[in-house]
Amino acid sequence: MYLTAEKKSEFFSAYGKNAQDTGSAEGQIALFTFRIKHLTEHMKQNKKDVATMRSLVGLVGKRRRLLDYLKKNDIERYRTIIKELGIRK
C-alpha cells in the first residue's frame, strides 16, 4: 500500500499543527498532492483506466477548492503551501 497511517501522520505533522490535526487545510492539501502524484504516475502506465482518471479529477477538484478557500481567507498560508509543495498556479 502506498499510503500508510505513518505516512499520513507525517504529512499532518509536517504541514498541520500536529499529527492529530487532520482537518487543517494545509495537511489535506499535502495529502491530496501526494495522492495526485501517485495517481498521475499510475495513469502514465495505464492510459485506459477510466475509474482512476475519475478519481484523479475528483482529487484535483478537492485540492483546488481547498486552495481557493485558503486564498480567500489567508493569503499568506496559501502562498506558503504553494511554495512548499511546488504546486503550479
ROBA-239038 format. One record per residue (C-alpha): residue in three letters; x, y, z. Coordinates in pm, whole numbers, padded with zeros to 5 digits, always signed. Each point is the difference from the previous one (the first is absolute). Last residue first. Example, Ala and Ser with C-alpha at 12.3 -4.5 7.8 and 13.67 -1.06 7.14 Angstrom:
BEGIN
SER+01367-00106+00714 ALA-00137-00344+00066 
This chain:
BEGIN
LYS-00091+02833-01011 ARG+00247-00284-00003 ILE+00045-00202+00318 GLY+00355-00029+00131 LEU-00103-00147+00334 GLU+00185+00250+00217 LYS-00065+00300-00228 ILE-00373-00064-00037 ILE-00029-00066+00376 THR+00168+00330+00087 ARG-00195+00208-00250 TYR-00332-00134+00130 ARG+00099+00050+00365 GLU+00087+00362-00088 ILE-00326+00055-00191 ASP-00220-00089+00298 ASN-00378-00013-00057 LYS-00053+00019-00378 LYS+00324-00171-00100 LEU-00052-00269+00260 TYR-00351-00075-00127 ASP+00121+00000-00361 LEU+00273-00247+00097 LEU-00257-00224+00166 ARG-00223+00014-00310 ARG+00297-00080-00227 ARG+00099-00296+00217 LYS-00351-00142-00021 GLY-00007+00052-00377 VAL+00337-00169-00049 LEU-00124-00290+00210 GLY-00314-00037-00212 VAL+00202+00007-00324 LEU+00226-00274+00135 SER-00293-00213+00109 ARG-00155+00025-00348 MET+00333-00087-00159 THR+00029-00300+00231 ALA-00339-00126-00111 VAL+00083+00056-00368 ASP+00312-00216-00005 LYS+00074+00019-00374 LYS+00337+00175+00028 ASN+00149-00246+00244 GLN+00374+00079+00017 LYS-00023+00381+00009 MET-00321-00033+00201 HIS+00183-00172+00287 GLU+00255+00283+00014 THR-00283+00251+00015 LEU-00168-00204+00274 HIS+00311+00025+00220 LYS+00044+00373-00062 ILE-00367+00062+00077 ARG+00024-00202+00323 PHE+00298+00204+00122 THR-00175+00325-00094 PHE-00317-00109+00179 LEU+00199-00065+00318 ALA+00175+00337-00020 ILE-00332+00178-00064 GLN-00160-00178+00296 GLY+00286+00097+00230 GLU-00012+00363-00115 ALA-00378+00021+00042 SER+00015-00122+00357 GLY-00236-00286+00078 THR+00250-00272+00084 ASP+00149+00181+00299 GLN+00098-00319+00185 ALA+00357+00007-00135 ASN+00053+00361+00112 LYS-00071+00357-00115 GLY-00035-00103-00362 TYR+00259-00016-00279 ALA+00274-00221+00140 SER-00206-00174+00270 PHE-00289-00058-00239 PHE+00222-00134-00275 GLU+00196-00227+00235 SER-00327-00126+00152 LYS-00112-00104-00347 LYS+00324-00190-00063 GLU-00033-00181+00332 ALA-00360-00096-00078 THR+00113-00152-00329 LEU-00033+00132-00354 TYR+00171-00205-00273 MET-00143-00333+00099 
